[in-house]
Amino acid sequence: WLAKQSASSMQRVVVAVADVGRGQKLLPEMLKLEEITASNLPKDAFTDFSRLADRVLKSNVMRGEVLSESKLAPAGTVGGLSALIAEGKRAITVRVNDVIGVAGFALPGNYVDVIVHLEREPSESEKNMRGALHVSKIVLERILVLAVAQEVGRDDTKPRVVNAVTLEVTPEQAEHLDLARSVGTLSLALRNQIDPKSPATPGATKRTLLDDLMPAPAPVLAKVE
């Protein structure tokens, strides 16, 4: 009786033979059938290989991990970076160096804020105040890093300094980013993956950065009895 109960609680499902990176097309040699406890299976797990032919992963899969529909790009998707772009989003690449690229820690799957530094047009009252023209401002927040250089996968433990980072943005954000990099210099600020908060900063200028450029407060005189 115990043997029958144990057999009925197991199910043969498709698992990965080795680690497979997102954006890759699944091949038969990457998969195998394995018996897994039914209580630990995702609802959309696959029980045969037929529905996995030419499907593309949208997330990394580890060796022995169960293949499920939630880990796959829509049927008919061609492998590569385009399979990772969410519906309604676009991919845009910006040139970086070891400083702008957060010393190689801006890896695929991380989120960054994009900061632009530029010199804006002066108002009438600012024409003689050179310190107020330079400004640094966060222009895009919580932007997903799709790829670094030409790789969409990553080693979680090893930063990598590259010369280009590809970001996932909306069409409107793509326009803002393209304008920002043409009129100023860009920097990336790495952020916590689960932090959804918006900083809503006013931006920084020389006047807000350097105390000696700020007007000194008026002294407060003590009242003499």
C-alpha positions in Angstrom: 0.0 0.0 0.0 2.8 2.4 0.9 4.6 1.6 -2.4 1.4 2.5 -4.4 0.9 5.7 -2.4 4.5 6.8 -3.1 4.2 6.0 -6.9 1.0 8.0 -7.2 2.6 11.1 -5.7 5.3 11.2 -8.3 5.0 12.6 -11.9 7.4 12.5 -14.8 8.1 16.1 -16.1 10.6 17.8 -18.3 13.7 19.2 -16.5 16.9 20.9 -17.7 19.9 18.7 -18.1 22.3 21.7 -17.6 22.1 25.4 -16.9 20.5 27.2 -19.8 20.6 31.0 -20.2 17.7 33.2 -21.0 17.2 34.0 -24.7 18.4 30.6 -25.8 16.3 28.2 -27.9 15.7 24.9 -26.3 17.2 21.8 -28.0 16.3 18.1 -27.2 19.8 17.5 -25.7 19.1 20.2 -23.1 16.1 18.3 -21.6 15.1 15.1 -20.0 12.2 13.5 -18.2 12.5 13.0 -14.5 10.1 11.9 -11.7 9.3 14.8 -9.3 7.0 14.9 -6.3 3.7 16.1 -7.6 3.2 18.6 -4.7 6.4 20.4 -5.7 5.5 20.9 -9.4 4.3 24.2 -11.0 0.9 24.0 -12.5 2.2 24.7 -16.0 5.0 22.1 -16.0 5.5 20.1 -19.2 5.1 16.3 -19.2 6.5 15.7 -22.8 8.9 17.3 -25.2 6.5 18.0 -28.1 5.3 21.4 -26.8 8.9 22.6 -26.2 10.2 22.3 -29.7 11.9 25.6 -30.7 10.7 27.4 -27.6 12.9 30.2 -26.2 13.7 30.9 -22.5 12.9 34.3 -21.1 14.5 33.5 -17.7 17.6 31.5 -16.7 17.0 27.8 -15.9 19.3 25.8 -13.6 20.3 22.1 -14.0 17.5 19.9 -12.8 14.9 22.7 -12.8 11.4 21.9 -14.0 10.5 23.6 -17.3 7.2 25.5 -17.2 5.3 27.9 -19.5 6.0 30.9 -17.2 9.8 30.5 -18.0 9.2 30.6 -21.8 8.8 33.4 -24.3 5.6 33.3 -26.4 5.5 30.5 -29.1 7.1 31.6 -32.3 9.6 33.9 -30.6 13.0 33.9 -32.2 15.9 33.4 -29.8 18.2 36.2 -28.7 17.7 39.6 -27.1 14.4 40.2 -28.8 12.9 37.3 -26.8 13.6 39.1 -23.5 11.9 42.4 -24.3 8.5 42.7 -22.6 5.5 43.6 -24.7 5.3 47.3 -25.3 8.9 47.9 -24.3 12.1 48.6 -26.4 15.8 47.8 -26.0 18.3 50.7 -26.3 22.0 50.5 -25.8 24.2 53.2 -24.2 27.9 53.4 -24.2 29.5 53.1 -20.7 32.9 52.8 -19.1 34.0 51.3 -15.8 32.6 54.3 -13.9 29.4 54.8 -15.7 28.7 51.1 -15.7 29.0 50.9 -11.9 32.3 49.1 -12.0 30.8 46.2 -13.8 28.1 45.5 -11.3 25.3 46.6 -13.6 24.5 43.1 -14.8 21.6 41.6 -16.8 18.5 41.3 -14.5 19.6 44.3 -12.3 17.8 47.6 -12.2 19.4 51.0 -12.5 18.6 54.7 -12.5 19.9 56.9 -15.3 21.5 60.2 -14.4 22.3 62.9 -16.9 24.7 65.8 -16.4 24.3 68.8 -18.7 24.5 72.6 -19.0 21.1 74.0 -19.4 20.1 77.3 -21.0 20.2 80.2 -18.5 17.3 82.3 -17.6 17.6 86.1 -17.5 18.4 86.2 -13.8 21.0 83.4 -14.2 23.2 84.8 -17.0 25.8 86.1 -14.6 25.6 83.0 -12.3 27.6 80.4 -14.0 27.3 78.0 -11.0 23.6 77.5 -11.6 23.9 76.3 -15.2 25.3 72.8 -14.7 22.8 70.3 -13.4 22.7 66.6 -12.7 19.3 64.9 -12.6 17.9 61.4 -12.5 15.9 61.2 -15.7 14.9 57.5 -15.7 14.2 55.3 -12.7 14.2 51.5 -12.2 15.3 50.6 -15.7 16.0 46.9 -16.3 19.4 45.9 -17.7 18.8 43.4 -20.5 22.4 42.7 -21.5 25.9 43.9 -21.1 28.1 44.0 -24.2 26.5 41.3 -26.3 25.6 38.8 -23.5 22.2 38.4 -21.9 23.4 35.9 -19.3 25.6 36.5 -16.3 27.6 35.0 -13.5 25.8 36.2 -10.3 29.1 36.4 -8.4 31.4 38.1 -10.9 31.1 41.8 -12.0 32.2 42.5 -15.6 33.4 45.8 -17.0 32.1 46.4 -20.5 31.7 49.2 -23.0 28.0 49.0 -23.6 24.8 48.3 -21.6 21.4 47.5 -23.1 18.4 48.7 -21.2 14.7 47.9 -21.4 12.6 51.1 -21.7 9.2 52.3 -23.0 9.1 54.1 -26.3 8.8 57.5 -24.4 11.8 56.6 -22.2 13.8 55.7 -25.3 13.2 59.2 -26.7 14.3 60.8 -23.4 17.4 58.6 -23.1 18.4 59.3 -26.7 18.1 63.1 -26.1 19.9 62.9 -22.7 23.0 61.2 -24.2 23.1 63.7 -27.0 23.0 66.8 -24.9 24.9 65.6 -21.8 26.8 62.7 -20.2 25.2 59.7 -18.6 25.8 57.7 -15.4 24.1 54.6 -14.1 23.1 54.2 -10.4 22.6 50.6 -9.4 19.5 50.1 -7.2 18.0 47.4 -5.0 16.0 44.9 -7.1 13.0 45.0 -4.8 13.0 48.7 -4.1 10.0 50.3 -6.0 10.3 53.7 -4.4 10.9 56.8 -6.6 13.4 59.3 -5.2 11.7 62.3 -6.8 14.8 64.5 -6.4 15.0 68.1 -7.7 18.4 67.6 -9.3 21.8 69.0 -8.2 23.5 72.2 -9.3 26.8 73.9 -8.2 24.8 76.2 -6.0 23.2 73.3 -4.1 26.5 71.3 -4.0 28.8 74.0 -2.7 28.0 75.8 0.4 30.2 78.8 -0.4 27.9 79.6 -3.4 24.8 79.7 -1.3 23.7 83.0 0.2 24.7 83.2 3.8 21.8 83.4 6.3 21.2 86.7 8.0 22.6 86.8 11.5 20.2 86.7 14.4 20.8 89.5 16.9 20.1 88.9 20.5 17.7 91.3 22.1 19.4 93.5 24.7 17.4 94.2 27.8 
